[in-house]
């Protein structure tokens, strides 16, 4: 019976004959010897075939191999520190499961971004993209583990909704049977707030959509967001949770994905190793003063743009909190600051190295009258938010939450400059294919 194993298991089978199923990543020949680099999704290994040790049929198949052909490779495992992973297969048999054309579009050379995005379904196979996806997976696992151990319950919130969470100008709309327009969710936060009154500590995790006509390296039309909502938690408690979470996620990536970060991604790990609590904190007022001193034209009351966030974070080796923004610059659901009613109890967490905001959070307005007033100020339809207002009529309570953007967080941790590489199939202003 065929002893099929994964490449990462080769070290457990030295001296044995095994079979690996995978794809041809690269090939070079030296006379009567061929060196095949094979990947199987778990790792990469070198398989060495000698013309004198395989059948004529197998040797002919090896000579005709093209990039990305899928293979069944059988051979004996031996130690070889020069090979990828430290082990090598001496080929005794090889079967081409799925041949590949000689014109495989993505070769081992430079390609333009537009070309690579057009071939994203194939670009994903490259070592750098594989490394990014593995780090993304680890980040998501770390977040879920942190929240699970912290007593949070996952609550799945609607993707189709009638309630606007952020700005009406950035909504994707669609007809919803005979009920008029529905919108692709900008956030699951409002629904998570309702769940927090039932379960105490909850989070939602899923795709969110923003119809922003933005071409910056920080924006996607569809991205993934994790949003906790915590009962009996004020703004200070909220920032502490964010700090603990980010420190945990970075430590986890360093611990379990160091090979990907150091290898294909060439990340400067000293930058990540510096990410330790406590994180610096600047009030909005202090941030504006710092920006104005640096020559920015920002005025009090303006929201911070990407360039402002980069300037504020300069000089810090870890994320920095900016807190208590002006009310007019933030969403309607944020709680009014009792010490300065012009502002709200909120925060943004700005990553260093120019990566900008990775978290936005706030204490939520729990006063019925103030929330209703804000809904009216924003010109939002009161009937749509009737259920949301009722949360304040039946046992209102102090609560806070935040949204963490997965793609921005992964971009920062991996050192990738554009977030389009941090999701398998990015959706941007000008791209809906593949």
N, C-alpha and C positions, 0 to 999 in steps of 0.2 A: 504493500500500500504506500502511496506517495506520502513522504514526510514533509508536508508543506509548512513553512514557518515564515515569520516576518523578519525583515532585515535587522530590526533591533534585537532579535533573538539569536543572531548568528553566534555571539560569544558563548552561548549555552550549548553549542553543538560542534565545537572544534573537533575535527577528526571524523565527523559523521557526514554522510551524504544526505543533502536536504534539497528541497525545491522551493524556489522563490518565485512569486508572481509579481510582475511589475512592468515598468516602461523603460525603454532605452533613453537615457538622458544624454549620453555621449558615447563615442566610439573612436578608437584609434588602433591602427594595425602596425605591426612591426614584423614584416616577412610572414612567417607562418604562425604568428601569435596575434590574437586580437584581444584588446582590453575594452571591456564593456562596462560602462557606468550605468547601473540599474537603480531605479528608485521605485518604492512601492507604497509611498504615503507615510510610512513610519520612519524611513531613513534612506540612505544611499549606500551602495556597496559596489565594489569592483569585482567583476567576474572575468576570469582569464581563460581564454579558449586556445588550445594548441591544435593545429591542424592534424597532428599525428595522434591525438587522443580522443577525437570525436569522429563520427561517421562522415562520409563525403556529403551526405544530405544535410547534416547539421552545419558543416563548414560552409556549404553553399548558402544556407539560410543566413548565417552570420555575415557573410560577405555582402549579402543583399539588404542588410538591415538599414533602415532610415530612422532619423530622430523620432522618438515617441512611439515607435512600434511597441505593442504590448506583447509580453514574453512570459513563457514558463521556462525557467532556468534551473537545471539540476546540476549539482556538483558537490564536491567535498569542501568542508570549511577548514580554513587554516588561519593562524595568526599572521598578520602582516601590518605592522605599525605604519607603513607608508600608505596603506589603503584608507579610503574614507571609512570611518568607524573602527578601524584597526583590524578588520577581518576581510578575508578574500575568499571567493568561490573559485575552485578549479573546475571548470565546466566539463561535464560528461555528456550532457544532453541539453538541447534547447529546442523549444517549439515556439513558432511565431503564432500567437493567438489572434492578433489584429495587426496587419501590416500598416505602415504609415507611408504616405507619399513622400517622394524626394523633395517636394517643394514646401516642407513644413515652414509656416510663415515666420515663426520666431526662432531665429538661430542665435548662437552665442555671440551676439554683437549688439551694438547700440541701435535702438529704434526710437522714433518720435513718439510722444505721448499719445497723440491722436490715433496713430496706428495701433499702439498697444491697447488702448481702450476699445478700439474696434475689434480687436482680437482678445478681449479680456478673458473669454472662455478658455483660451490657450495660454495667455500670459500668466494665469493663476498657477500654472505648473512650474514656473521658474523658482529657483531657490529663495530669492528675496521675498517673493509673494507668499510662498509657503511659510516662511518664517514669520511674516506679518500675521497671517491667519492663525498660526499657532499661538502667538502672543495675544492676539485678540481673544482666542478661546480661553486662554489662561486668565485674562483679565475678567472675563464674564464669569468663569468658574469661581474666581476669588471673590468677586462681588456677592455672588449667591451664597457662598460659604460664610462670608462675614455676616450677612444679614440673617441667615439661618441660625447661626450660633448666637446672634443678638436677639433672637426671639421674634423676628419679623415673619409675617405670613404673606406669601405671594397672592395678589389679587389681580386677575386678568381684567383689564378695562377695555371698553369698546374702541374699535378703530373707526367705525362710523358713528358720528355724534351730531347732535344739534346744538351743542354748547361750545362756544368759542373760548379757548383757554388763554390765548395770547393776543394776537392782533387779527382783526377781520380782514386786513389787507393781504394776509399771507395764507389764505385758505384754499385748499383744493375742494371743489364742491361737485356733487353729483345728485341726480334725482333719486329720491327714495320713495318708490311706489307712489301712493296718492298723498303722501305727507309733505310734499315739497322738497326742498333741498336738504341734503345731509352733507357733512364735511368729513374729510379724512382728519383724524385726530392730530392736533398739534401737541397734545399732552394728555396723559391719563390722570393728571393731578386732581381734578375736581372730583372724579369718581373715587380716587384713593382717599380723599378726605372723608367721604361718606363711609368708606370701609374702615377707616381709623376709629370712627365712633363705635364700631362693632367689635373690632379686633385689637385696637390699641396701637400696634406697630405693624404697618403693612408696607408693601411696595408693589409697584407694577413695573413691567419690563417688556418693551416691545417697540415696533417701528412707529415713528412719528413723522409728520409731513409738514413741510413749510414751503409755500409757493413764493419763495423769495427769489427775485430775479438777480441773484448774486453769482458772480464768477470768482469769488475769492477762494483761497486754498482752505478756508475754514468752513465752507458751507456745502451742504448737500440738500437736495429736495426731499430725500427720504433718508432718515437716519434712525439709529436705535438709542433709546434713552431709558435709563433706570431711575425710577422716582419713588423714594421712600416718603411716607407720611407718618408722623409720630404724634400721638396724643400726649398731652401734658408736657410738651416740649417747647421752650421759648427759643428766641433767635440765638442766644448763646449756646444752648444745648444743641441746636441745629448745626452750628459751625463746628462744635466739638465732634459730632458724629461724622461730618464730612472729613475732618482732619484725620480721625482714626481710620476711616475707610480708605482714604488715598494712601496713607502710610502703609496699611496692610496690603493693598493691591500692588504697590511698587515693590515691597519686600517679596511678595509672592512671585512676581515676574522675575525678579533677580534670582530667586532661589530655584525656580523650576524652568525658566526659559533663558537662562544665561547663554546657552550654546547658540540659540537663535539671535540673541541680542549682540553677542560678541562676533558671531560668524557672518552670515549673509548681511546683517543689518549694520554691522560695524558701529554699534552704539557706544558712545563714551559712557561707560558704566559709572564712572566717578560722579557724573551728574545725577544719576538716579540714587546712588548710595548716599548722597547728601540730603535726600528727601526724608527728613526726620522731624517729628513734632518738637517744639511748637511751630506752627506756621505764623509768619508775620501778619499783622493786621493794620490796615489803614482805613480810616473813615473816608467816606466820599469827599468830605471837605478837605481832608489831608491830601487825597489823591489829586483833586483839582489844583490845590496849591502847588504840589510837586510838578504837575504837568505845565502849569502856567510859568513856573520858574524855569522850566526847560524849554520854553518858547512856544508851547501849544496855545492855540486860539480858543480852547475850550472855555465855556462860561458856566457858571454855577447853574444847574438845572439841566444841562445837556447830559445825555447818556454817553458812556465812553465807547469810542469806536475801536477797531482792531489795533490801529496804530497807538492809540492812547493806552490800551491794555499792555502792549509791548513795552512802552516807555515806563509805565508804572512798575512793571515787574523787573526792570533792569536793576542789577545790583543784588538781586535775591537769588539764592541757590536752591530755593524750594518754592512751592506755590505760596501765593500771598492772598489774603482775604481783603476784599474791598466791601465795606458794609454801609448800610443806611443811605441809600440813594434817594434823590428827590422823588416825591410821589408821582409827579407828572411823567417821569421817565420810566416808570415801572407798571406792572400789570395791576388791574383793579382789585385783585384778591389779597394783596399784601397789606399787612397790618400797619396802621398809622403809628408812627413813633410818638409815644406820649411826651417825650422830652423835646421834640421838635416836629410839630404836625405837618411841616412842609415835606417831611421825609417819611420813609417807611422802614420797617424792621426787616431788612433783606441783606443778602450778600451775594457776591460773585467770587468764585475761587479762580484765580488767574495762574496758569502754569508758567514756569520760567522758560527761558530760551525762545521767547517769541511765539509760544503756542496759544496764548490767550485764554479765554474763559473755558473751563472744562465743567464747571458746576455753577448753577444759578439756584438760589434758594431763598426762602423767606419764612417768617412767622405769618400765619394766615389771619386775615381779619375775622375775628369771632364775634364782633358786635353787629347785630342784625341791621340796625339803622345806618351805621357807617358803610357797611357792605352795599346796602341798597342804594345809598347816595352815590357810591363809586360806580355802580352799574349804570345808574342814570347819567352820571357825568360822561361816561364812555359811550352813551347812546346805544347800549346793548338792550336787546328785547327782554323785558322783565319776565315774561311768561316762560321763556326758554330756561331761565335760571330759577324758576319757582322751587324746584327740588333742592337746589343748592342753597337757597335762602332758608329753606325749612330746616336745614342742619343747624342754623343759628336760633331757630325758634324752639326746637325740642332738645334741650340739654346742650347748649353751646359750651365749648371748652377750648382752652388754649391749645394750639397745635401748630406744627411747623413741618416743612418738607423741602425737598430740593430735587432738581433734575441733573443727572450726570450724563453727558454725551459720550457714548462708547467710542465713536470714531475719533473725536478730539482727544480723548484720553489715550487711546491706543497710538495715535499719531505722536503724542508727546513721549510716551514711554519708549516707542520704537525709534524715535528720531526721524520719522518720515515727514517730509515737508508739506505734503498735500494729503488731505484726508480721503481723497478718492481711492487711495491704495489700501485703506484700512477696512474696507468692506468689499465683499466678493464681487458684487455687481453694482457699482455706484450709479446713482441717479442724480444727474446735474442738469443745469438749465438747458443744455443743448444735447443731452444724451439719454436715450431710452432704449438703446441697443448695445449689447445683446441683452 
